[in-house]
Amino acid sequence: MTEPEDAAGSGGHLRGRAAASAAFSRRAVLRGAAATAAVGAASATASATASAREASSAAYGDRPAYAAAPHDESRTLRVMTFNLRYASDTRPNSWAERRPVMRKLLRREAPHVIGTQEGLYGQLRDIAADLGPHYDWVGTGRAGGSRDEFAAVFYDARRLAPLEYDHFWLSDTPYVIGSKTWGNTVIRMATWVRFRDVRYLQDHQDQRDQRDRRDQRDLQGHREFFLLNTHFDHAVQYARERSAELINERLAELDPALPRVVTGDFNVPAHKNPVYDAMTGGGRLVDSWDAADGRSAQFATFHGYRPLVPDGDRVDWILTSPGVRTRFASINTYAVDGQFPSDHLPVQASIEW
């Protein structure tokens, strides 16, 4: 949540609109194209954390969080937003200590798409390797190329195919790499991707074969969506408010026929800040947590490696278009022997439209 500027080589920009088209993908990275490749608490003691973990285990057992509600696998999309906490060698909670837990969590949950925040280039490559060859990712360093933190988007390539993507910076000059003009000292940005649900289309091949070309195009369009991932400033409220305004403007420029999913660490609590009102006001987006048919227990999504806070503030959100149905929303308290994968808890939503 808080973010020191000297965090493992901070600084953070990108390129302009044309250069922004050169975002990183995992496969491009493995080919050697580095740099600019393609896109309150019940108790303040440790017992609170233990109780929280027990509650989560009781809810999910050995099952992933998405299995807690009935769903149609061919239609349901598993979305996760996760502030990864930038990699460092500082113990406790170094990246070497956290990585095995992160690996187990992500493999267990198997999200179809993950909006991440704070990941550094090497850390993202580690996660890509741990997820396996059927995952890919889009992103670029906020300081340009592989420099500084990313707002990287991982996706399961067996389920989703990116059709287009872009990046912009949360400033008055959004296509100037690394720009910051609203009083924030840390560079902030957003990455968006237009995805097609290729598995759904494959599963309905017989239906498409019976349609004419126009109907096929309609079917494809109905299984496309935009995902926008971001990380708002941790210190300056004015910067956060302007960021919300800019993102709303950018979302309005995208194809209005397609659903939107917005993931991010917004650094303000849901329902308690004008930024939340700006993002969810006017019927543009809804909070998947509030809209869900079912949900897990609530905990503060930023814990800072301290005891978890039941019913605490949610600063990490998954927002969707009103027409998207959220079957189940969860805040995942997964840890191994007391080690959490990050200083934030991942937030998940199983969605349909």
Salt bridges, closest charged atoms under 4 A:
GLU3 OE2 - ARG142 NH2 2.66
GLU3 OE1 - ARG188 NH1 2.75
GLU3 OE1 - HIS231 ND1 3.89
GLU73 OE1 - HIS71 NE2 3.10
GLU73 OE2 - ARG78 NH1 2.88
GLU73 OE2 - ARG199 NH1 4.00
GLU97 OE2 - ARG91 NH2 3.32
GLU109 OE2 - ARG108 NE 3.26
ASP126 OD1 - ARG99 NH1 3.40
ASP130 OD2 - ARG99 NE 2.82
ASP130 OD1 - ARG103 NE 3.24
ASP136 OD2 - ARG27 NH1 2.63
ASP148 OD2 - ARG142 NE 2.93
GLU149 OE1 - ARG142 NH1 3.18
ASP156 OD2 - ARG158 NH2 2.94
GLU164 OE2 - ARG194 NH1 3.33
ASP166 OD2 - ARG17 NH1 3.67
ASP172 OD1 - ARG242 NH2 3.06
ASP197 OD1 - ARG159 NE 2.75
ASP197 OD2 - ARG223 NH2 2.88
ASP203 OD2 - ARG199 NE 3.68
GLU224 OE1 - ARG194 NH2 2.79
GLU224 OE2 - ARG196 NH2 2.40
ASP233 OD1 - ARG188 NE 3.22
ASP233 OD1 - HIS234 ND1 3.84
GLU245 OE1 - ARG242 NE 3.60
GLU253 OE2 - ARG250 NH1 3.25
ASP255 OD2 - ARG194 NH2 3.94
ASP265 OD2 - HIS231 NE2 3.10
ASP265 OD2 - HIS344 NE2 3.64
ASP287 OD2 - ARG314 NH2 2.83
ASP290 OD2 - HIS271 NE2 2.61
ASP290 OD1 - ARG314 NH2 3.74
ASP293 OD2 - ARG325 NE 2.80
ASP293 OD2 - ARG327 NH1 3.98
ASP313 OD1 - LYS272 NZ 2.75
ASP316 OD2 - HIS344 ND1 2.89
ASP343 OD2 - ARG85 NH1 3.71
GLU352 OE2 - ARG327 NE 3.23
